[in-house]
């Protein structure tokens, strides 16, 4: 999955679920960590970071993302 795809997914989740999307992502991280599914936990952790930034308005979901 590309960075743009992850960003769009996070934006869609934030738009659809608001702050609950952040909670869903955090729960997924904890659940997959507990199961030993490290790749899945890392995926949801990345989504969680993007969701946090979108909800805090540090990222604009309608603007392209720039990674440094």
Secondary structure, 3 states (H helix, E strand, C coil): CCHHHHHHHHHHHHHHHCHHHHHHHHHHHHHHHHHCCHHHHHHHHHHHHHHHHHHCCCCCCCCCCCCC
